[in-house]
Amino acid sequence: MFQQSPFGHLALIYAGKRLPLEVLHSAAGHYIGTRDIEGPVSRESTEYFRSSAAAQRALDRGGWTQLPNP
């Protein structure tokens, strides 16, 4: 498993922004990602979760998979 950090790895690489990880929602479901004042910046988790609570548990416990840097 990828070493978890408290900020978005892909947000830093692609947007140059060091943003905290949080649970976000899209039409596909809940996911772990980052956002700034303008809105979502990156989806960091490979997984989508059925609920916000499930995504938050995964974030809190490190039970999610970081999307790779292509």
N, C-alpha and C positions, 0 to 999 in steps of 0.2 A: 504494500500500500504506500502511496505517496506520503511523504512527511507533511502533516497538516501544519499550516501556519494560520495566524489570526487575520491575515489579510488575503485578498484575492490575487493569486499568482498570475492569472491571465489578464486581469485588469492592469496589473503593473507592467506586464510585458507589452500588451497591445495599446493601452491607453496612457501608460506612464503615470497611473494613479495608484497610490497605496490606500486602498479602501478596505474597511472591515467586512468580513463575511457575514451574511445574514440570510434569512429565509425570504425568498421572493416567490412570486406566483405568475404563471403565464397560462395560456389556454391549454398547454400540455400538462400542467400540474405545478406542484411546489418544487422548488429547487434551491440549492445553495449558490449564492452569487453575490454580486456587489452592485451598489448603485451610488449615484451622487445626486446633487440637487436637481439635475435635469432628468433623472430616471435611471433605469437599469444600465449597467456598464458591461457586466460579464456574467455568463453562466459558468460556474466553477465545477459543479457536480455533474458527474456522468448520469446519475440517477435523477429521476423525477419521483416525488413522494405523493402519496394519496392525500395527505393532510399537512397542514402547517405544523401541527404538533409532532408528527413523525419526522418531518424535515428538521425541526428544532432539536429533537432527541439525537438525530444523526449528527448534527453540527456540534452539539454539546459533548457527545461521546466519541467523536472522531470516526463515526460509522458511515462514512461516505467516501466516494472515489473521486479524486481530482481529475478533471478532463485533461488530457495530455496537451502539450504545446506542439501543434503540428509543424 
